[in-house]
Amino acid sequence: MSLQLEKPREELVAWQGQPIFDPMGEVHDMADTAAIMENLDLIISVDTSTAHLAGGLARPVWMVSRWDACWRWGDDGESTPWYPTMRIFRSQERSFKPVLAQVGAALREWCKNWRA
């Protein structure tokens, strides 16, 4: 599922991989996005309003952070005092490839225990 709004949604049209469900054509504001999030088991995002909204709603959220992350996330660790339900995956280099591999491994493990 994608929670992406506006122009980046156009990139989904060209996607050739696994089908992506995109409910955002019916979304008009953050309240609509929040309603969708309330029904999700896990939200994975980069440092955008999506991550902040999920954290503010106390939804389980994994945030992929750039190597030169915003000051609010600190310099290390997987957690933040801002959002107790957030897990931070920190890129250690300018490429997202290694950190996305970490997210993939963590997601596979999470799926094993999901609703267990």
Buried (B, 14 or more C-beta within 10 A) or exposed (E): EBBBBEEEBEEBEEEEEEEEEBEBEEBEEBEEBBEBBEEBEBBBBEBEEBBBBBBBBEBBBBBBBBEEBEEEBBEEEEEBEEBEBBBBBBBEEEEBEEBBEBBEEBBEEBEEEEEE
